[in-house]
Amino acid sequence: MAITFSKAISITELLNAFNNNVVEFSSDDVLDSVKCVVNINSIDFEITPDTSNVFRFNFKEAVSTFVRQDNFEDSILPTGDNMNDTSLINSWLVTYTITFTDDSTENTTRTYVFIRSVEQIANLTNKLLSSQYLFNPLTLTVFKGYPFEVVRFSNGNVNLANSSNTLALTSPDNNAERIWLSRGDSIIQGSGGDMIKEGFNDLSFDGSGQIDYTDGKSEKNIKPRIETDLVTFEDYINCSD
């Protein structure tokens, strides 16, 4: 006997907690299926099959609830250039247990990694920075006096570089890493001083060939363009009137 998935979700890529993540599966047992208990995060979800003994389960409702238990409170203070944030990523072992008409059971397991993110229509995304989702050419604006960070899925140390400056950061393995380019009262420092300055800064994030969890690609060539505005946010609003 075996449980087979006619529709599966990835066990090797990061999954968006706030998008549909649907699995469809069945058993090759000759007996009819009565129910299936899907256990994730120590919570049981009981589902019933269709007339063809096929089960369907969408992880979205359960997982999106699990990842917002803190109501999205950001309790991390930027005391360094980079820190890991375990609230942004969760790995769960999921057990599927099917019960048949004679009360016998069959089970199988899968491990999925969910991140606190959503992929919206028109390819507008709010994701961890990783080689699974490379930044296309775009401009991000940093305002003087306000914190600004980039979040990436880390599988090893990362080097930041621009045309005249470099910085090597020690990063956590297999976790969400927050890199503060600005902590509000200070700018991240490299070998030549401020990593971002007034105007445009072509800043690269180089994982030095580290293999990314999501798809086995190198983190090279992740290069968002950072525009630093040295006026305060309040000044910016006043000037726009």
C-alpha positions in Angstrom: 0.0 0.0 0.0 1.1 3.5 -0.6 -0.2 7.1 -0.6 0.5 8.9 -3.8 0.1 12.6 -4.6 -1.6 13.5 -7.9 -1.0 17.2 -7.0 1.9 18.0 -4.7 3.6 21.1 -3.3 7.4 21.5 -3.2 9.5 20.0 -0.5 12.6 21.8 -1.9 11.3 25.4 -2.4 10.1 28.0 0.0 6.3 28.2 0.1 4.3 31.4 0.5 2.2 31.1 3.7 -0.5 33.4 2.4 -1.0 31.7 -1.0 -2.9 28.6 -1.9 -0.8 25.5 -1.3 -3.0 22.6 -2.4 -2.3 18.9 -2.3 -4.4 16.1 -3.8 -3.7 12.5 -2.9 -5.1 9.0 -2.5 -4.1 5.4 -1.4 -3.8 2.5 -3.7 -5.4 0.2 -1.1 -8.4 -1.8 -2.5 -10.5 -0.6 0.5 -12.4 2.6 0.3 -11.0 5.6 2.3 -13.1 7.0 5.1 -11.1 10.0 6.2 -7.6 11.5 6.4 -6.0 13.3 9.3 -3.5 15.9 8.3 -1.2 16.8 11.2 0.8 20.0 11.0 2.3 22.0 13.9 0.8 19.4 16.3 -2.7 20.3 15.1 -5.0 17.7 13.4 -7.2 18.6 10.4 -9.7 15.9 9.4 -10.8 15.7 5.8 -13.0 13.3 3.8 -12.4 12.0 0.3 -14.4 12.6 -2.9 -16.3 9.7 -4.6 -13.0 8.6 -6.2 -11.3 8.3 -2.8 -9.2 11.3 -3.6 -8.4 13.8 -0.8 -7.7 17.5 -1.2 -6.2 19.8 1.3 -5.2 23.5 1.1 -2.5 24.5 3.7 -3.3 28.3 3.3 -5.8 28.7 6.1 -3.8 26.7 8.7 -0.4 28.0 7.8 -1.3 31.6 7.5 -2.8 31.4 11.0 0.3 29.7 12.4 2.7 32.4 11.1 0.7 35.3 12.4 0.3 34.3 16.0 2.2 37.4 17.1 0.0 39.6 15.0 3.0 40.5 12.9 4.7 42.2 15.8 8.3 43.1 15.0 10.1 42.7 18.2 13.7 42.6 16.8 15.8 45.7 17.5 18.7 46.2 15.0 21.6 46.0 17.3 24.0 44.8 14.5 24.3 44.8 10.8 22.4 41.6 10.4 20.3 39.2 12.4 18.3 36.1 11.8 14.5 36.3 12.3 12.9 32.9 13.0 9.4 34.4 12.9 9.7 34.7 9.1 10.3 31.1 8.3 8.9 27.8 9.6 9.7 24.2 8.7 7.0 21.7 9.6 6.8 17.9 9.4 3.3 17.0 8.0 1.8 13.6 8.6 -1.0 12.3 6.4 -3.0 9.4 8.0 -5.7 7.7 6.0 -8.4 5.5 7.6 -10.1 2.8 5.6 -13.6 1.1 6.0 -12.1 -1.6 8.2 -10.5 0.9 10.5 -7.0 0.1 9.3 -4.7 3.1 8.6 -1.9 4.2 6.4 0.3 7.2 6.7 3.1 9.1 5.0 5.0 12.3 5.8 6.4 15.3 4.1 8.4 18.3 5.3 7.5 21.7 4.0 9.1 25.1 4.6 6.8 28.1 4.7 7.8 31.8 4.7 5.7 34.7 5.9 5.0 36.0 2.4 2.5 36.3 -0.4 2.7 36.4 -4.2 0.2 38.8 -5.5 -1.3 39.2 -9.0 0.7 41.0 -11.7 3.9 39.5 -10.2 3.9 42.1 -7.4 5.8 40.3 -4.6 6.8 40.6 -1.0 9.3 37.9 -0.5 12.6 36.9 1.1 15.5 37.8 -1.1 16.9 34.6 -2.5 17.9 33.1 -5.8 14.4 31.7 -6.1 13.1 35.3 -6.4 15.9 37.5 -7.8 15.3 41.2 -7.8 14.7 42.6 -11.2 16.1 46.1 -11.9 14.3 48.4 -9.5 15.0 51.3 -7.1 14.5 51.2 -3.4 14.6 54.5 -1.5 16.2 54.9 1.9 15.3 58.0 4.0 17.7 59.5 6.4 16.9 58.8 10.0 14.7 55.8 9.3 15.7 52.1 9.4 15.9 50.2 6.1 16.5 46.5 5.7 16.8 43.7 3.1 15.5 40.3 4.1 17.1 37.2 2.5 17.0 33.4 2.8 20.4 32.6 4.1 22.4 29.5 3.4 25.8 30.9 4.4 27.8 34.1 4.6 27.2 37.0 2.2 29.4 39.8 0.8 28.0 43.2 0.1 29.7 45.3 -2.5 29.3 48.5 -4.5 31.8 50.2 -6.8 34.1 51.3 -4.0 33.2 49.4 -0.9 32.8 45.9 0.4 31.5 44.2 3.6 31.6 40.5 4.6 28.8 39.4 6.9 28.6 36.2 8.9 25.1 34.8 8.2 22.9 32.1 9.7 22.4 28.8 7.8 18.9 28.0 6.5 17.1 30.9 8.0 15.7 34.3 7.3 18.4 37.0 7.6 17.6 40.7 8.0 20.4 43.0 6.8 20.0 46.6 8.0 21.5 49.0 5.4 20.3 51.7 7.8 19.5 51.5 11.5 18.1 54.9 11.5 20.9 56.5 13.5 23.7 55.0 11.4 24.5 53.6 7.9 26.0 50.1 7.5 29.8 50.4 7.3 32.1 48.6 4.8 35.8 48.7 4.2 35.5 52.3 2.8 32.9 53.7 5.1 29.2 54.0 4.4 27.9 51.2 2.1 25.1 53.5 0.8 25.6 57.2 0.1 23.6 60.1 -1.3 22.3 59.2 -4.8 22.2 55.9 -6.5 24.0 52.9 -5.1 24.4 49.7 -7.1 24.7 47.3 -4.3 25.3 43.6 -4.8 24.6 40.7 -2.4 27.0 37.8 -3.2 26.6 34.5 -1.5 30.1 33.5 -2.8 28.7 30.5 -4.6 26.7 29.2 -1.7 23.9 26.9 -2.8 20.5 28.3 -2.1 17.9 26.0 -0.4 15.2 27.0 -2.8 16.5 25.8 -6.2 20.2 25.1 -6.1 21.3 28.3 -7.7 24.1 30.6 -6.6 23.2 33.9 -4.9 25.4 35.8 -7.3 24.1 38.8 -9.2 21.4 39.8 -6.7 21.7 43.5 -7.2 19.0 45.9 -6.1 19.7 49.6 -6.7 19.5 51.6 -3.5 18.6 55.3 -3.7 19.6 57.2 -0.6 17.7 60.4 0.1 19.5 62.4 2.8 16.5 64.5 3.7 14.2 63.3 6.5 10.9 61.7 5.7 9.1 64.8 7.1 11.1 67.0 4.8 10.2 64.8 1.9 6.5 65.1 2.6 6.8 68.9 3.0 8.7 69.3 -0.3 6.1 67.3 -2.2 3.3 69.7 -1.5 
